[in-house]
Amino acid sequence: MQSPLTPMPEITVDFRAPPPSPVASGRRSTVTNDDVLTEFLEASLRVPDLVLPDKIFPKQKQLEAPPEVDFVSLCFHCDDALRDVVSDSLARLGCFQLLNHGIPLQLMAAVAEAAGGIFEVPPTNRASATRSPEKPWGFEEYHAGEEVGDGSEEFVWCNDNELNSKMEGIWPIGYPNFSEKIEKLKSRIEMVGRKMLPVILEKGRIEFVGGHDEVGTLCCVYKHRRDNSVSSSLKYDVIRMLIRGTDYSHSFCFHVCNGSSHFHLYSKKTWLSFCPQPAALIVTAGDQTQILSGGLYKHVIGRPIFKGEKEESISMAFLYSTQTTKNNFQTSRGRTISLCQQAILALILPLVYHVMIFFYNKLN
């Protein structure tokens, strides 16, 4: 029997109840005040109440629309004051609106209309053109339990022979027309990007060498449901960005979203919203631009919001990158030795070795 004067053993706080004390059956506990002990045990073993936030995401902040930048004044008239406006906007927001860019609105509308047919392909026929680590293009994969038509859908297009072959097989009537139109729009956007990128990154600070051959501009085509402002699809975009960042490395993203009522900007710390200019291309800075600017410009992702009368709307995001930017981007990570340089080095090293042996024998 345990003496009343024996000190109580230390009770470890755990989420599981401790085993019962070895008290003989049919006898009362030797502790004189059972109520005090019971109250102490209940207070010690109680799981604390955790107060969690009601929302996962920070409160949305309304923002005055980013500056409207005239493309001709910026790139052809060399307006230094306007370039400072762009630089300040990219540093604070990672975004600006580009006007007078020379791309016909009729072309953008025609491509968006043709792109709507992509999402009419039945889900059962999309398997051969579904995105994967080996195939960055195609339909966004949907898992078991997800309904394709409930939220936004995504299709990634690029000028790839395998993609063209697969899409012509599952959408033979509409895909050639869509491919021809989006290729024209891509070419016009690349012309804008080629002219604008060296101006924004300042030629004096960043050395541009070689040509401006594109490594491949990708286009993310989105189908939006009406009034989908804070739906699960947008939350999925934010979660994906926070976990793995942007899917594709790029310099700038040109958003074609005529008819959108709002545009959301997401970074790792903020969530901003503004009303875009209908005729503007929304330009957001990519990861390459952030690195090449020494961290001055802010890398963000953007999504348009549609609240009009149309049940479904189409937007496009062109992720633009140049070969020049890619070379500088890779140089910032580390230099590589080409095969030709390795071959020359392999020829020189034996000669150096024999010369060293010759002089060593001479001296001895």
Secondary structure by P-SEA (a helix, b strand, c coil): cccccccccccccccccccccccccccccccccaaaaaaaaaaaacccbbbbbccccccbbbbccccccccccccccccaaaaaaaaaaaaccccbbbccccccaaaaaaaaaaaccccccccccccccccccccccccccccccccccccbbbbbbcccaaaaaaaaaaccccaaaaaaaaaaaaaaaaaaaaaccccccccccccccccccccbbbbbbbbbcccccccaaaaaaaaaaacccccccccbbbbbcccccbbbbbcccbbbbbbccccbbbbbbcaaaaaaacccbbbbbbbbbbcccccbbbbbbbbcccaaaaaaaaaaabbbbcaaaaaaaaaaaaaaaaaaaaaaaaac
